[in-house]
Amino acid sequence: MLELRIAGCDFGQPVLGEVFATIARGDRICLLGPSGIGKTTLLNAIAGLDKSVPDEAVIGREKLRVGYLFQEHRLLPWRTLDANLRLVGANTDEAERLLGQVGLSGYGHYLPDQLSLGMARRAALARCLAVKPDLLLLDEPFASLDPVMAGELKALIAGILDSRPEMAMICVTHDGGDAEILANRLWYLDGKPARLQWDDSVGEPGLVDVLLGRLRGLDLTGS
């Protein structure tokens, strides 16, 4: 579905090193690594938002529909939720159905600023789904949410992925528990410049934190 041949990404100093990987339909990838290592940079490169990365470094993207849930919801504040979804191609019935799918039935006439952070993030997820994505990119979707709201959103995303088994996902997170719930594959980004130090299927339940403990304990400076 998608092949990464990223030779590197440099913003005055190296951020990403070589990143070679393939993403298949149905892959549910959690991308972990230290803060500031370049996880969002890699996600932006995959999405085509980083123009320093040539198009040929991400093979197959032009054939895919990509939905991107940013850390900020990025809903247009002067438009209702229904209007935000219709802007990306949903008709009124589809917008109502998608809002219902994320637990916001009846909120179509609300403006984004009338919602809590958790509700706004769910509305942004509905907007992602409105493009009928082949690949769903999630950049720390549970950040700044209280444990209850984070758990609800996590369960919601897991259910959506189960209902769309052909859709691939890459989720940036700091929590190995997210990988236990959402992922069938784990990426670990580290080093200077950053490279994928781990790319493999998620093992038995409970082993993700053990693996992450080992990876976080490695000295990968200059790797």
N, C-alpha and C positions, 0 to 999 in steps of 0.2 A: 504494500500500500504506500509506504513512504520509506525513503532511504536517506540517511544523513551522512554527508561527506564534508563535514565542516572542517576546514583547514586551520581555523583559528579566528579569534575576534579580539581586536586590540583597540583600546581607548586611551592611547598614550602609554599604557602598560598592558602586558598580556592579561586578558581576562579568561577567555576560553582557549584551550589548546585544541588539538585534533579530537574531534568527536565523530566516531563512525558507529552507526547503529541502524537497524531496520525496525520499522513499526508495522505490525500486521493488523488486519481487522480483528477486533475483539481483544486486542491487547489493552490491559488496564494497568498502566504504569504509574507508580509513585516515584517521584524524583526527590531525593533527599540529599543533604549535604550541609556543610557549615553555613552560617549566615554570611551573606556577602560574597559567596564563592562564585556566583554566576548562574544560579538556577533560573531566575527570571530572564537573564540574558539569553540563555539557551532556549527557553520557551518562546521568546520574541523572535529568535532566529528561525525556529520551526514555523512560526506563524507568518513569517515574511515581513515582520515589522522592523527588523534591523537591517537597514540597507547596506551596512558594511559587509554583510554576508551575501555572497552572490546567489542568485536564484538556483544555479546548477548545483549548489551545495545541499539543497533539499529536494531530492528527486521525487516527483510524483505529486507535489503539493498543488500544482495547477489543476489537477484532476479531482481534488477533494474539496468538500465544503468543511470549513473550519469554524467552530464556535469557541470563543475565548472568554472565559470568566476572569476578569481582572481583579486585583486586590480591591480597587475602588469599583463601585457598581457601574459607573459611567452611563447611567440612564440619563436621558435628556430631562433636566429638572422642570422645564416648562411644558412638558407633554405628559399626559396620563400614561399609566402602565399599558393600557390597551393601545394607545397611539405609539408608544415605544416599540411594541411588538409588531405593529402593522408597518412600521418604517423598515423592518428587515424582511418583510414579505408575507407575514401572517395576515389572513383575513380576520374579520371580527369574530367569527365562530372559532377559528383556530386559536386566536389570542385568548379567548375565554377558556378554551379547553386546556391550554398550556398553563395559564395562571392557576386553574384548578389543580393541575398535575403537581404544581409546586406548593400547594396549600394556600393559594391566594384567591380562591373563588370569591367573586363579588367585589374585588379590589380594583377592577379594571379602570374605574373612574378616578382613582387616587393618583396624586402626584408623588414622585419619589420622595420628596422631603416630608411627606406625611407618614412615612413608613419607618419602622425601626431598622437598624443596620441589618439584622438577620432577614427581615422581610425584603429589604431592598436587594440583598444578595440573592434571595430566591427569585425575585422578579428578574434580575439580571440573568440568572440561570434559565428562566423561561425564554428570555430573549435569545440566548444561545441556542436553545432547542428549536426556536422558530426557524432557524436557517437550515434545519434538518442536517446536522453535522455528521460527517463521516469520522471526524476527529474532534474531540472535546478537550480543550486546554483549560486547566484550572490552576490559577496562581494563588496559592495559600487561601483557599476558599473558606477556611474555618478561623482565620486570624481575627482577633479582636471580638470574637463571639464568646458569650458565656458558655459553660459546658453543656447546658441544656440545649441552647440554640445550635451549638456546634454538632451535638449528637443528632439532633433532628435533621440538620442539613446533610450530615454524613449518611444517615439512613435513607434520606430522599435520593441522594446521588447514587447510592448503591442500588436502590430500586429501579432508577432510570436506566442504569447500565444493564441490570438484569433483563429489563424489558426490551433493550436494544442491543442484543448480543453482537451484532456486526460493527457497532460503533467502537472506535478506539478512544482511549483517554490517556492523557498525561497530567498528573496532578502534582504540583509542587507543594511540599509539606515539610515540616520539621518533626513530625510525630510518627514514629514507627507503628503506632496503633492505627493510624489511618491506612497504612499499607495492609495491615491485617484484615481490615474491613473492605477496602476498595480495590486492592491491587491483585493481579495475578503475576506481576513482574515488578522488579525493583531496580531502579537506577540509583547509583550513588556517585555524586559529583564532588571531586576534591582535587587538590594539588594547585601548584602555581607554575604555569597556567592550569586551569581546571580541565580535567578529563573525566570520562566515566571510569571510575575505579571498580565499579560493579554493575553488571547487567545480566540478570538471571531471573528465573521464575521465583516467585515467592514460595518458600518451603512450607514445612508443617507449621500450624499455628503455634505461636510462642517463640519461634526461631528468629523472627525478624529483629526483635530487640537485641538478641544475642549477636547476630550478624552486625547490626549497627554499632554495637559496643566495640566490636573488633575493628570495624572500619574507622570509627571515630578515634580510636587509639593509635592509628598508624600515623607516622610522620611522613607526609606526602609533599613536603615543601620541595619544589624543584623537580618533581616527578615528571 
